[in-house]
Amino acid sequence: MQEQEKTNLYLVPTPIGNLEDITLRAIRILKEVDVILAEDTRTSGKLLQHLGIDKRMHSHHLHNEHKATAHLIDRLKAGEVMALISDAGTPGISDPGFYLVRECLKHDIKIECLPGATAFVPAIVKSGFSTDRFTFEGFLPVKKGRQTRLQSLAEEERTMIFYESPHRLLKTLTQFGEYFGGERLASVSREITKMFEETINGTLDELIQVFTTKAIKGEFVIVVSGATKGSKSDKE
């Protein structure tokens, strides 16, 4: 029987809120690997303590991943087995991971990505919009390229998904209204899987009105329905 190729890097999703949202396999992998690469070792340390896992951790985040990756590749090629986790959710989805994965593939290092929590999946399902075809846009550019991106999305017919921070939520909804039209349907979900989870559906104009008077706290996922074929945004 042919020996199965050894996996050296595991991408392990972690809970986005509720600590019960982690698979049995994920827990086993985190216990078995030689080291865990964590976006923030303090945040991940609390999760590992909750799971009863005592494992060596190294910090691996957006500010050091390029510098650290070459050394990690050498260690992986030497046979070390690692797990990459982010603070919450699936590594590589608006979180560190892409660069390390790309370099592993260049060096024929076997990778496995476990299934698990990702905030945009429950958000789009709860929105009631079409899930047959959608585009995940993540965080919009903060300054340079923001207007260009919004203009390019004005006629997008697929359901669109965005991540947004609380201090930019109202600005983003307002700009969506300007570029997509105030009557465009949208859905805003916050604190998914946490105690104060909430989803509000309505037109962009209605959502702007809601969040003008409502306290804005938590992490947000905005889902916007696609443009009707042939429609034009209000801005045009």
Secondary structure, 3 states (H helix, E strand, C coil): CCCCCCCCEEECCECCCCCCCCCHHHHHHHHHCCEEEECCHHHHHHHHHHHCCCCCEEECCCCCHHHHHHHHHHHHHCCCCEEEECCCECCCCCCCCHHHHHHHHHCCCCEEECCCCCCHHHHHHHHCCCCCCEEEEECCCCCCCHHHHHHHHCCCCCEEEEEECHHHHHHHHHHHHHHHCCCCEEEEEECCCCCCCEEEEEEHHHHHHHHHHCCCCCCEEEEECCCCCCCCCCCC
